[in-house]
C-alpha cells in the first residue's frame, strides 16, 4: 500500500522508542536521524538507520531542538518527508481481516489524544484510522511521540469529506457505530461480531449532527462512577477492548 506523494511536507518524529520503531519498520519518507545524546537508550539506532539506508549524524541539543521544534526529544529525532497519509480508496481496496475494527475520528483536535488513539488502536488490532482534513489534528510530532511507535504501523487516512468516507466504508460492509454519552444503546448490548467502524467525536462537542445521522447505530459506555464522561482516547481504548473481548469469547465458543 502506497502513501501519497506530497514531498513538500516534512515532520519530525522525536523520542527514542518512536524513532526506533520508525527505523525498524523502515517508515517511507524517513530521511535523516539526528542524535545529540549517546548512551544505552540510543544504542543501536545508528545501526538501524544504516540498515535502512538513512544517514545518522551527531547533533548539538540546540540544533536538534531548533530543527525538530521539540524539547521533549530524548536526544534523538528523525526527519520524515512526504505525505504520511494513505489514500482512502487504496486503503479500502487493500486486503484486511474482516474482523479488524476501523477507527473514524470526527474533529479530534488534541495531538495527545490522536497519539493515544493510535497507540490503543495498534495494540488492540485496529486496521486503520480515518480523520478529516478540516477541524482536526493531523499527524504532528507530538502525536507521533505519544503513539509510542504506533504511527509507524497503523495506516492513517485523511479525507476531505468525512460523511462521504463513512458511506464508502459502509459500502465495504462495515457497520458504523458512533460513541455517545447518552441516549444510546449500551456498548455491551451491541452486536460487535460484524465488521465494525467505531466513530469517536470531538473532545468537547462529541459527534457532529451530520456524522451522527450517518452512523448505523449509537452506543455508549455505561457509567459506573460519579464522573460524567471519559476522555476520547480512553473511550476509544475501552470500546476497542470490548470489541476484541467479545470476539475472543465468540472464537472460544466455536467448535474446534
N, C-alpha and C positions, 0 to 999 in steps of 0.2 A: 504494500500500500504506500503510495507516494504522497508526500505533503505538497502544499502549494509552493509556488516559486517566486515569492516576493523577496528577492535577495536584498532589498533596501532595508529591511527590518533587522535590527540586531537587539539582543538582550543578553544579560549575564546570568549564569547560574552560580550561586555562591554557597559555600559551605562544603565541608569535606565529603559527607555522605552523598548529597545531591550530585556533586561533581563526579564522585567515584562511580555512581550508578549510570550517569550520562555517558561516561567513558566506557564503562563495561558493556553497555548495550549499543555503543557506537551511534549515539544520537545524531541524526542527519543535521548538517549545518554547523557542527562543532568545529571551531577554527583555531582557538588558542587557549592555553592554560597559563594562568599567572599564579606563582607560588611565592609568598613572602614569609612563610614560616615552615621551616623544615623540621621534621620530627616524626614521632611514631604515628600520629594521626594522618599525616600526609604521606607516609611511607607507601610506596608502590604506585602513587599517582603518576609519576613521570613514566614509569614502565607501561602503565595502562595507556597513557597518552601516546607513547611511542608505538605501541602495538596498533593503535587506531590511526596512526599517521598524522597525529596532531602535535604541533610544537608546544613544548612546555618550557617556560623560562622563569628565572628568578626575578622578583619584583620587590620594590620597596612597598611598605604598607601604604605610604602616601599615594603612590601611583595606583595601587590596586583599588584603594577607596575612591580615588578620583575617577578612574575608568569604569568601575563597576557601579558606582553610585551607592555603595553599601558599606556600612561599618561593621555589619554582622556577617563577615565572610569566613571566619575561622582560618584565615591565612591562605585561602585558595579561591579562585574564580575561573569560570570557563566562559569564553565568548562564543555565542551562537548566532549565526547569520541565517536569514531567510525566514520563511513563514512557518511557525510551529504548529499550524492548524491543518487538519485533514479536510479535504472537500467532502461535503455531506454524501453526495452520490457515490463516490469511491468507497467511503466508509460503509454505506448501506449494502453495497454490492460485494464487499469482502466476505469471505467465509467466516462464520462465527457459530458458536454453540447457541442454540435457541434459548437455552435456559439462562444465559448470561444477561443480567439486568442492565438497562441503559439508564444513565442519569441525564436529565434535562434541567438546566438551571435557568430560572426566569428572573433576570435582573439581580443576581447576586453581585454585590459591589465591593465586598471586602476581600482583598487578596489572601488574607489569613484563612478566611472561610473557604475560598476556592482551593487553596493548597491542602487544607484539611479534608475536603471532599475528595480531592484526587487521591490522597493517601488512603482514606477509607474505601473508596471505590476500587483502588488497585488491590487492597488487602482482601476485600470481600467479593471479588470476582466480577466487577462491572466490566462491560465490554467497551465503554467509551463515555464521553461527556459532551453534551451539546449545550452551547450557550449563545446568546445573541450578541451581535456586534455593538449595538447601542445600549446605553444604560446598564452596562455590565462590565465587571472587571475582566481583563484579559490575562494572559499568562505573563505575569511580571516576575522579577527576580524574587520578590517576597513570597509569591505563591509557589514558585518552584522550590524555594528553600523549605517552606512548611510542608510541602508534599513529600519531603524526605526521599526523593528519588522516584516517586510515583509518576511524575511528569514525563519521565523518560520511557515509561511503559504503557501508560494509558492514553489512547487516542483522544485528542481534544478537537472538537468541531465547532467552528464559529459561523453563524448563519445570519443573513440579513433579515429574515422573517421567521421568527420562532414558531408561530402558528402554522405556517406552511411546512416547516420542517417536521412539526408534530404530525401533520397529515401524511407526509411521506413515510414517517415511522409507522403510522397505523397501517399504511398500505403494505408494509413488510410483515404485518401480522403481529405486531406488538400491542399489548393492552396498556393504555396510558393511565397511570394512577397519579393524581395530584395530592400532595400532602397539605392538609389544612389543620387549623387549630380546633375548629368546632363545626357543627352541622355537617358531619361526615361520618361514614362508617368507621368502626374501629378497624385499624390495620390488621388486627388479629382475626377479623371476620371475613377479610377479603380473600378471594381465591388467588393465590400467588403461584399456582402451579403452571400458569400460562406464561409465555414470554411477556416481560413487563418493562415498561419505561417509566421511571419514577421522576415526577416533576416537583422541584423544590423552588419556592418563591423568594422574593426579596426579604432581606433581614428585618425590615420594619413593616412593609405593606403586604407581604405574602404574595400570592399569585395574582397577576393582573386579571381583570374580569374576562377578557377575551381568551387568555390562556386557560383560565379555569373552565370556561364554557367548552373548550375543545378537549378536555380530559374525558376519558371514558367513565371514570368514577373518581370520587374524592374520598380520601381516607385520613384518619387522624391517629396519632399515637396516644393511647389512653393515659390520662394524667393520674398519678397516684399520690402526689405530694402537693405542697402549697403553691409552688411556682406555676405560673400560667403557661409557660412555653419553654421549648428547648432552643438553643442556638441552632441555626440552619445546618451547620456542619454536623452537630451532634444528632439532629433529627435524621439527617441523611444516613449516618452510620447506623442508627437504631433500625431504620427501615430496611437498609440493605442486609443487616444481620438477620432480621426476621425473614426476609425472602430466602436467604440461604439456609436458615434453620428449618423452615418449612419444607424446603426441597430435600434437605438431608433426611428429614423424617419420612418423606414420601419414598425416597430411594431405599431407606432401611426397611420399609414395609413391603416393598416389591418382592415377589418370589424370585429366588436365585435362578 
